[in-house]
Amino acid sequence: MSHHRPNIILIMTDQQRVDTIRAWGYDHMITPAQDRIAGEGVSFRRTYCPGATCVASRAAIFTGMYPHNTGVYSFNPWGDHRNWIQDLADSGYWCANIGKMHFVPRDVPGGFHERVIVENPTNVNLASGGADDDWGRYMTFHGVQRPNNRHKTDPDWWNKLQGVPWHEEEKFHSDVFIGNAALNWIRNHRGEKPFFLEVGFTGPHEPWDPLPRHLDLYKDTPMPKPVARENELAEKPRQHEALKKMFSGDGHESCINMYLANDERIDHMRRHYYAKVTTVDEKIGEILDALEERGYMENTLLIFCSDHGENLGDHTIAYKWLMYDSVTNIPLIIRYPDRARQGEQVHDLVSLMDLGPTILDAAGVPVPTYLEGRSLMPYAPANSDINPRKYVFCEDNYQIMMRSQTHKMVYYIGQEEGELYDLEADPGELWNRWSEEAYSEIKSALKNDLLEWLAASNYWHAGYKRDRSSQYTMRWPTEDNCNLQGPSAQDAQPPHL
């Protein structure tokens, strides 16, 4: 790598499934920009999010701590926790956020020197006194209303399953606004410090509202069929059917009534969802071109990912909240500055918890003791020799997912029911083996390993919980070092199962 500290750019979409990049073999997609990043970087095909919803995942990613250590399982405040962006800023990086971060509360600095704030298109309740974000104010200035409450004016809303093309001028689309704001920043930035730029697109989060010309591109494209089987949810924990019912109501615009879904309507939903990925992709392509024009790509670590996925009709449900791979397995591509590896794919288990350690490692910043991820910089050199992790984890509300290369367990806190999938025999996660005697030994082993992980994680974060310091030591004897004071904070790491 160059001796100069690299610029670091994180492009994060929202709710993007792993099967949405054409270069990864999904021929129904139109994603030239993401294909370009894949061709110039390393694709991590088995990357998993730490939370199955927006806030839970992002809070874990940016604090470096799982929900059981921060208490952020859903839409809980997390903006007061220290995050690794602050470590970058303290080390001399100029930090800018354009678009979605999903801080709670929304408008905290969060370590950034400058922010252009855009949240979900329909989640600002101005009627109850909520302040609009920068995108909403931009629309208001031009006399355009934020697209709230369309379910109250569109008589056919529930049959569309959130598939509604964008209805205003293109420049008012939230993702177009975010992309244009990023272009403006890139073209006009004049700072001499290395920078960290986070570009957070709101798409393809619902509503699935692509630009109409992008929807036209998918007009005659056959849609992949949902992964589901008859009576599937009856054999899963009761929360699955309850979630389907909860989001099928008519009290809020975000509801998707999957009890009304048929093949035609699911095709309609998917066509709009994939087209919205293409809307976002077009702006990503423009951002890449602008970076090239400014000469920023020569010494830049570029990371592309999403915060979590979307069921999109798989298992007869929509949205996230559950631990299927359609939700937890997400895209991640890293374009390393030296580009020793281009167009390669990695199938080791990787977590979005690795983003913080990777970015700090690239920047030459000491990694805080409490970060639970691993730096992915060792994957940058050709022929890298890495000992992959055994499990990835995801937490959300009452569930803990623990996934290996061959099995997935979802532990439900406080109940006997759970989920266990044999991923080699059943990659679609259609058959729950939790109660089958033939899998009792595997389930017991996974539970034991989950207990070890939770105990180690809780203990390791005691130092942060005491005084929120960045570096600290814990008593951590190992086979190689039985000094009860443990190794230095720089070297000590909890065991990664």
C-alpha positions as CSV (number, residue, x, y, z in Angstrom):
1,M,0.0,0.0,0.0
2,S,1.1,3.6,-0.6
3,H,2.9,5.3,2.3
4,H,0.2,8.0,2.1
5,R,-2.8,7.5,4.3
6,P,-5.6,6.5,1.9
7,N,-8.9,8.2,1.4
8,I,-11.7,5.9,2.5
9,I,-15.1,5.8,0.9
10,L,-18.0,3.7,2.2
11,I,-21.0,3.4,-0.1
12,M,-23.8,1.7,1.8
13,T,-27.2,0.9,0.4
14,D,-30.3,0.0,2.4
15,Q,-32.0,-3.3,2.4
16,Q,-30.2,-4.7,-0.7
17,R,-30.3,-8.5,-1.1
18,V,-27.2,-10.4,-2.0
19,D,-28.7,-11.7,-5.3
20,T,-28.8,-8.2,-6.9
21,I,-25.4,-7.8,-8.6
22,R,-25.2,-9.0,-12.2
23,A,-21.4,-9.6,-12.0
24,W,-22.1,-12.2,-9.3
25,G,-24.2,-14.3,-11.7
26,Y,-27.6,-12.7,-11.3
27,D,-28.4,-12.1,-14.9
28,H,-31.8,-10.5,-14.2
29,M,-30.0,-7.4,-12.7
30,I,-28.7,-4.3,-14.4
31,T,-25.9,-3.0,-12.2
32,P,-22.9,-1.8,-14.3
33,A,-21.5,0.3,-11.5
34,Q,-21.5,-2.5,-8.9
35,D,-20.2,-4.8,-11.7
36,R,-17.3,-2.4,-12.1
37,I,-16.5,-2.4,-8.4
38,A,-16.6,-6.2,-8.4
39,G,-14.2,-6.3,-11.4
40,E,-11.7,-4.0,-9.6
41,G,-12.0,-5.3,-6.1
42,V,-12.6,-8.4,-4.0
43,S,-16.2,-9.7,-3.6
44,F,-16.9,-11.2,-0.2
45,R,-19.8,-13.5,-1.1
46,R,-20.6,-14.7,2.4
47,T,-20.9,-11.5,4.3
48,Y,-23.5,-11.2,7.1
49,C,-25.0,-8.2,8.9
50,P,-25.0,-8.0,12.7
51,G,-28.7,-6.9,12.9
52,A,-31.7,-7.8,10.8
53,T,-33.1,-4.3,10.7
54,C,-31.6,-0.9,9.8
55,V,-30.9,0.7,13.2
56,A,-29.8,-2.5,14.9
57,S,-27.4,-3.3,12.1
58,R,-26.0,0.2,11.7
59,A,-25.5,0.7,15.4
60,A,-23.6,-2.5,15.6
61,I,-21.5,-1.7,12.5
62,F,-20.5,1.7,13.5
63,T,-20.0,1.2,17.3
64,G,-18.3,-2.2,16.7
65,M,-20.5,-3.8,19.3
66,Y,-23.4,-6.2,19.1
67,P,-26.9,-5.3,20.4
68,H,-26.4,-7.3,23.6
69,N,-23.6,-4.8,24.6
70,T,-25.3,-1.6,23.5
71,G,-29.0,-2.4,24.0
72,V,-29.8,-1.3,20.5
73,Y,-32.0,-4.1,19.2
74,S,-34.4,-2.0,17.2
75,F,-35.1,1.8,16.9
76,N,-33.2,2.6,20.1
77,P,-30.9,5.6,20.7
78,W,-27.3,4.9,19.9
79,G,-25.9,8.2,18.8
80,D,-24.3,8.8,22.2
81,H,-22.2,5.7,22.0
82,R,-18.6,6.2,20.7
83,N,-18.1,5.0,17.2
84,W,-15.0,4.4,15.1
85,I,-15.7,7.4,12.9
86,Q,-14.7,9.5,15.9
87,D,-11.4,7.6,16.0
88,L,-10.8,8.4,12.4
89,A,-11.6,12.1,13.0
90,D,-9.3,12.2,16.1
91,S,-6.5,10.8,14.0
92,G,-6.7,13.6,11.4
93,Y,-9.3,12.4,8.9
94,W,-11.9,14.8,7.5
95,C,-15.2,12.9,7.9
96,A,-18.3,13.5,5.8
97,N,-21.6,11.8,5.6
98,I,-24.0,12.2,2.7
99,G,-27.3,10.4,3.0
100,K,-28.5,7.8,5.4
101,M,-26.7,7.0,8.6
102,H,-29.8,6.2,10.8
103,F,-28.3,7.7,13.9
104,V,-30.8,7.9,16.8
105,P,-31.2,10.7,17.6
106,R,-31.0,11.6,13.9
107,D,-29.0,14.8,13.8
108,V,-26.0,14.1,16.1
109,P,-22.6,14.8,14.6
110,G,-21.5,11.2,15.2
111,G,-17.8,12.0,14.5
112,F,-18.5,13.7,11.1
113,H,-17.3,17.2,10.4
114,E,-20.1,17.7,7.9
115,R,-23.4,15.9,7.1
116,V,-26.1,16.0,4.5
117,I,-28.9,14.1,6.2
118,V,-31.4,11.9,4.4
119,E,-33.5,9.3,6.1
120,N,-36.2,6.9,4.9
121,P,-38.5,8.7,2.4
122,T,-41.6,8.2,4.5
123,N,-40.4,8.2,8.2
124,V,-40.5,11.9,9.1
125,N,-43.7,12.8,11.0
126,L,-43.9,16.5,10.4
127,A,-47.5,16.6,11.6
128,S,-46.3,15.8,15.2
129,G,-43.6,18.4,15.1
130,G,-40.7,16.3,13.7
131,A,-38.0,18.3,11.9
132,D,-37.5,17.5,8.2
133,D,-34.1,16.3,6.9
134,D,-32.0,17.9,4.2
135,W,-33.8,16.1,1.4
136,G,-37.2,17.0,2.7
137,R,-36.2,20.7,3.0
138,Y,-34.9,20.6,-0.6
139,M,-38.3,19.3,-1.8
140,T,-40.2,21.8,0.3
141,F,-38.1,24.7,-1.2
142,H,-39.2,23.6,-4.6
143,G,-42.8,23.2,-3.6
144,V,-42.8,19.4,-3.6
145,Q,-44.3,17.4,-0.8
146,R,-42.5,14.5,0.9
147,P,-44.3,11.3,-0.3
148,N,-46.1,10.3,2.9
149,N,-49.4,8.6,3.2
150,R,-49.9,7.4,-0.4
151,H,-51.8,4.4,1.0
152,K,-54.6,6.9,1.9
153,T,-54.9,8.3,-1.6
154,D,-54.1,5.3,-3.9
155,P,-57.1,2.9,-3.9
156,D,-55.0,0.1,-5.4
157,W,-52.1,0.5,-2.9
158,W,-52.4,-2.8,-1.2
159,N,-52.3,-4.8,-4.4
160,K,-49.0,-3.2,-5.5
161,L,-46.9,-4.6,-2.6
162,Q,-44.9,-1.3,-2.4
163,G,-44.2,-1.4,-6.1
164,V,-44.9,2.3,-7.1
165,P,-42.7,4.1,-9.6
166,W,-41.3,7.5,-8.7
167,H,-43.9,10.1,-9.5
168,E,-42.0,13.5,-9.4
169,E,-39.1,14.9,-11.4
170,E,-36.0,12.7,-11.2
171,K,-34.0,15.2,-9.2
172,F,-36.4,14.9,-6.3
173,H,-36.0,11.2,-5.8
174,S,-34.2,10.6,-2.5
175,D,-31.4,8.5,-4.0
176,V,-30.9,10.9,-6.9
177,F,-30.6,13.7,-4.3
178,I,-28.1,11.7,-2.3
179,G,-26.1,10.9,-5.4
180,N,-26.1,14.5,-6.6
181,A,-25.1,15.7,-3.2
182,A,-22.1,13.2,-3.2
183,L,-21.1,14.4,-6.7
184,N,-21.1,18.0,-5.5
185,W,-19.0,17.1,-2.5
186,I,-16.5,15.2,-4.6
187,R,-16.1,17.8,-7.3
188,N,-15.7,20.7,-4.8
189,H,-13.8,19.2,-1.9
190,R,-10.5,21.1,-1.4
191,G,-9.3,19.8,1.9
192,E,-5.7,18.6,2.3
193,K,-6.4,16.0,5.0
194,P,-7.2,12.4,4.0
195,F,-11.0,12.0,4.1
196,F,-13.6,9.4,5.0
197,L,-16.7,9.8,3.0
198,E,-19.8,7.8,3.8
199,V,-22.5,7.8,1.1
200,G,-25.7,6.2,2.5
201,F,-28.4,5.6,-0.1
202,T,-31.9,5.0,1.1
203,G,-32.7,2.5,-1.7
204,P,-33.7,-0.1,-2.3
205,H,-35.5,0.2,1.0
206,E,-39.3,0.3,0.5
207,P,-41.3,1.8,-1.1
208,W,-39.9,0.2,-4.2
209,D,-40.1,3.5,-6.2
210,P,-37.5,3.3,-9.1
211,L,-37.2,6.0,-11.7
212,P,-39.7,4.9,-14.4
213,R,-37.0,4.6,-17.1
214,H,-35.2,2.1,-14.9
215,L,-38.4,0.1,-14.4
216,D,-38.8,0.0,-18.2
217,L,-35.5,-1.8,-18.4
218,Y,-37.0,-4.8,-16.5
219,K,-40.3,-4.8,-18.4
220,D,-39.7,-8.2,-20.2
221,T,-37.2,-9.7,-17.7
222,P,-38.4,-12.9,-16.1
223,M,-38.4,-12.5,-12.3
224,P,-36.7,-15.1,-10.0
225,K,-39.4,-17.0,-8.1
226,P,-39.6,-16.8,-4.3
227,V,-38.0,-19.5,-2.2
228,A,-40.9,-21.0,-0.3
229,R,-42.9,-24.1,0.3
230,E,-46.5,-24.9,1.2
231,N,-47.4,-24.6,4.9
232,E,-43.8,-23.5,5.7
233,L,-44.5,-21.0,8.4
234,A,-46.6,-23.5,10.4
235,E,-43.4,-25.4,11.0
236,K,-41.4,-22.3,12.1
237,P,-41.5,-20.4,15.4
238,R,-44.7,-18.6,15.8
239,Q,-43.0,-15.2,15.4
240,H,-42.8,-15.8,11.6
241,E,-46.6,-15.9,11.1
242,A,-47.0,-13.1,13.7
243,L,-44.6,-10.9,11.7
244,K,-46.5,-11.6,8.5
245,K,-49.8,-10.6,10.1
246,M,-48.3,-7.5,11.8
247,F,-47.0,-6.0,8.5
248,S,-50.1,-6.9,6.5
249,G,-52.3,-4.3,8.3
250,D,-53.6,-1.2,6.6
251,G,-52.6,1.4,9.2
252,H,-49.3,2.5,7.8
253,E,-47.8,3.1,4.3
254,S,-45.0,0.7,5.0
255,C,-47.3,-2.3,5.4
256,I,-47.1,-5.0,2.7
257,N,-50.1,-7.4,2.8
258,M,-48.5,-10.7,1.8
259,Y,-51.9,-12.5,2.3
260,L,-52.9,-10.7,-0.9
261,A,-49.8,-11.8,-2.8
262,N,-50.0,-14.0,-5.8
263,D,-47.4,-14.8,-8.5
264,E,-48.3,-11.7,-10.5
265,R,-48.1,-9.3,-7.6
266,I,-44.9,-10.8,-6.4
267,D,-43.4,-10.4,-9.9
268,H,-44.6,-6.8,-9.8
269,M,-43.0,-6.2,-6.4
270,R,-39.7,-7.8,-7.4
271,R,-39.5,-5.9,-10.7
272,H,-39.8,-2.6,-8.9
273,Y,-37.3,-3.6,-6.2
274,Y,-34.7,-4.6,-8.7
275,A,-35.3,-1.5,-10.8
276,K,-34.7,0.6,-7.7
277,V,-31.4,-1.1,-7.2
278,T,-30.6,0.0,-10.8
279,T,-31.6,3.6,-9.9
280,V,-29.1,3.5,-7.0
281,D,-26.5,1.9,-9.2
282,E,-26.7,4.7,-11.8
283,K,-25.8,7.2,-9.1
284,I,-23.0,5.0,-7.9
285,G,-21.6,4.9,-11.4
286,E,-21.6,8.7,-11.5
287,I,-19.8,8.9,-8.2
288,L,-17.1,6.5,-9.5
289,D,-16.6,8.7,-12.5
290,A,-16.3,11.8,-10.4
291,L,-13.8,10.2,-8.1
292,E,-11.8,9.2,-11.2
293,E,-11.9,12.7,-12.6
294,R,-10.5,14.1,-9.3
295,G,-7.8,11.5,-9.2
296,Y,-9.1,10.1,-5.9
297,M,-9.2,6.5,-7.0
298,E,-5.5,6.1,-7.0
299,N,-5.1,6.1,-3.2
300,T,-8.6,5.2,-2.0
301,L,-10.0,2.3,-0.1
302,L,-13.5,1.9,-1.6
303,I,-16.1,-0.3,0.2
304,F,-19.5,-1.1,-1.1
305,C,-22.1,-2.9,1.0
306,S,-25.7,-2.9,2.3
307,D,-26.9,-2.8,5.9
308,H,-29.2,-5.9,5.5
309,G,-31.3,-7.6,3.0
310,E,-35.0,-8.2,2.3
311,N,-37.3,-11.3,2.1
312,L,-39.2,-10.0,-1.0
313,G,-41.7,-12.9,-0.9
314,D,-39.3,-15.6,0.1
315,H,-40.9,-17.8,2.8
316,T,-44.2,-16.1,1.9
317,I,-43.2,-12.9,3.8
318,A,-41.7,-9.5,3.0
319,Y,-39.4,-7.1,4.9
320,K,-36.6,-8.1,7.3
321,W,-36.7,-8.8,11.1
322,L,-36.1,-12.5,10.7
323,M,-32.8,-14.4,10.2
324,Y,-33.1,-15.9,6.8
325,D,-30.1,-15.6,4.5
326,S,-32.2,-13.4,2.2
327,V,-32.1,-10.8,5.1
328,T,-28.7,-11.5,6.7
329,N,-26.5,-12.3,3.8
330,I,-25.6,-9.0,2.0
331,P,-23.3,-7.7,-0.7
332,L,-19.8,-6.6,0.3
333,I,-17.0,-5.6,-2.2
334,I,-13.7,-4.0,-1.3
335,R,-11.6,-2.2,-3.8
336,Y,-8.2,-2.0,-2.2
337,P,-5.8,0.9,-2.9
338,D,-3.0,-1.3,-4.3
339,R,-5.4,-3.5,-6.3
340,A,-3.2,-6.6,-6.1
341,R,-6.4,-8.6,-6.2
342,Q,-9.1,-7.7,-8.8
343,G,-12.2,-9.5,-9.7
344,E,-11.7,-12.2,-7.2
345,Q,-14.2,-13.8,-4.8
346,V,-13.9,-14.8,-1.2
347,H,-16.2,-17.4,0.3
348,D,-15.0,-17.2,3.9
349,L,-17.6,-16.1,6.5
350,V,-17.3,-12.3,6.9
351,S,-19.3,-9.9,9.1
352,L,-20.1,-6.2,8.6
353,M,-18.6,-5.9,12.1
354,D,-15.3,-6.1,10.2
355,L,-15.8,-2.7,8.5
356,G,-14.6,-0.7,11.5
357,P,-11.4,-2.7,12.0
358,T,-10.7,-2.7,8.3
359,I,-11.1,1.0,7.9
360,L,-9.0,1.9,11.0
361,D,-6.4,-0.6,9.9
362,A,-6.1,1.0,6.5
363,A,-5.9,4.4,8.1
364,G,-3.2,3.4,10.5
365,V,-5.4,4.1,13.5
366,P,-5.2,1.8,16.6
367,V,-8.3,-0.4,16.7
368,P,-10.3,0.1,19.9
369,T,-10.3,-2.8,22.2
370,Y,-14.0,-3.2,22.1
371,L,-14.4,-3.7,18.4
372,E,-15.5,-7.3,17.8
373,G,-14.8,-7.5,14.1
374,R,-11.6,-8.4,12.2
375,S,-9.7,-6.3,9.7
376,L,-10.2,-7.4,6.1
377,M,-7.0,-5.7,5.0
378,P,-5.1,-9.1,5.1
379,Y,-7.3,-10.1,2.1
380,A,-5.7,-7.3,0.0
381,P,-2.4,-9.1,-1.0
382,A,-2.5,-11.8,-3.6
383,N,-2.2,-15.3,-2.2
384,S,-3.2,-14.1,1.3
385,D,-3.2,-16.9,3.9
386,I,-6.0,-16.3,6.4
387,N,-7.6,-18.4,9.1
388,P,-11.3,-17.8,8.5
389,R,-13.8,-17.5,11.4
390,K,-16.0,-20.4,12.3
391,Y,-19.3,-18.5,12.8
392,V,-21.0,-15.2,12.1
393,F,-23.6,-13.7,14.4
394,C,-26.7,-11.5,14.0
395,E,-29.0,-10.2,16.8
396,D,-32.4,-8.6,16.6
397,N,-34.9,-8.2,19.4
398,Y,-35.6,-11.7,20.7
399,Q,-33.3,-13.7,18.3
400,I,-29.6,-14.6,18.1
401,M,-28.5,-16.1,14.8
402,M,-25.3,-18.2,14.7
403,R,-24.3,-19.4,11.3
404,S,-21.4,-21.6,10.2
405,Q,-20.6,-22.7,6.6
406,T,-22.9,-25.7,7.0
407,H,-25.5,-24.9,9.6
408,K,-27.6,-22.1,11.0
409,M,-29.1,-21.8,14.4
410,V,-31.6,-19.1,15.5
411,Y,-32.0,-19.0,19.2
412,Y,-35.2,-17.4,20.6
413,I,-34.7,-15.9,24.0
414,G,-37.1,-17.3,26.6
415,Q,-38.8,-20.0,24.5
416,E,-38.3,-23.6,23.6
417,E,-38.9,-23.1,19.9
418,G,-36.1,-22.1,17.6
419,E,-34.7,-22.7,14.1
420,L,-32.0,-25.0,12.9
421,Y,-31.1,-25.4,9.2
422,D,-28.8,-27.9,7.5
423,L,-27.5,-25.5,4.8
424,E,-25.8,-28.2,2.8
425,A,-29.0,-30.2,2.3
426,D,-31.4,-27.2,2.5
427,P,-29.7,-23.9,1.4
428,G,-33.1,-22.3,1.0
429,E,-33.8,-22.7,4.8
430,L,-37.2,-24.3,4.1
431,W,-37.0,-27.2,6.6
432,N,-36.6,-26.4,10.3
433,R,-34.7,-29.2,12.0
434,W,-34.8,-27.7,15.5
435,S,-36.9,-30.5,17.1
436,E,-35.5,-33.4,15.1
437,E,-33.6,-36.1,17.1
438,A,-31.2,-36.6,14.2
439,Y,-29.9,-33.0,14.7
440,S,-29.9,-32.9,18.5
441,E,-26.1,-33.3,18.8
442,I,-25.5,-30.5,16.3
443,K,-28.0,-28.2,18.1
444,S,-26.3,-28.9,21.5
445,A,-22.9,-28.1,20.1
446,L,-24.1,-24.9,18.6
447,K,-25.7,-23.9,21.8
448,N,-22.5,-24.5,23.7
449,D,-20.5,-22.4,21.2
450,L,-23.2,-19.6,21.4
451,L,-22.8,-19.5,25.2
452,E,-19.0,-19.2,24.9
453,W,-19.4,-16.4,22.4
454,L,-21.9,-14.5,24.5
455,A,-19.9,-14.9,27.7
456,A,-16.6,-13.7,26.0
457,S,-18.3,-10.8,24.3
458,N,-20.0,-9.6,27.5
459,Y,-16.8,-9.9,29.4
460,W,-14.7,-8.2,26.8
461,H,-16.9,-5.1,26.7
462,A,-16.9,-4.6,30.5
463,G,-14.0,-2.1,30.0
464,Y,-16.0,0.0,27.6
465,K,-19.1,-0.2,29.8
466,R,-17.1,1.0,32.8
467,D,-15.7,4.2,31.3
468,R,-16.1,4.0,27.5
469,S,-12.4,4.3,26.9
470,S,-11.0,3.3,23.5
471,Q,-8.1,1.2,24.8
472,Y,-8.1,-0.9,27.9
473,T,-6.8,-4.2,29.2
474,M,-8.8,-7.2,30.5
475,R,-7.7,-10.2,32.4
476,W,-7.4,-12.7,29.5
477,P,-5.3,-15.8,30.1
478,T,-4.5,-17.8,27.0
479,E,-2.7,-21.0,26.3
480,D,0.4,-19.0,25.2
481,N,0.1,-16.4,27.9
482,C,-1.1,-17.3,31.4
483,N,-0.4,-13.9,32.9
484,L,-3.7,-13.1,34.5
485,Q,-3.3,-9.4,33.6
486,G,-3.5,-10.5,30.0
487,P,-1.6,-9.1,27.0
488,S,-1.7,-5.5,26.1
489,A,-5.0,-4.0,24.8
490,Q,-3.4,-3.6,21.4
491,D,-2.6,-7.3,21.2
492,A,-5.3,-8.9,23.2
493,Q,-8.4,-10.1,21.4
494,P,-11.3,-12.2,22.5
495,P,-11.6,-15.6,20.8
496,H,-13.5,-15.5,17.5
497,L,-15.5,-18.7,17.3
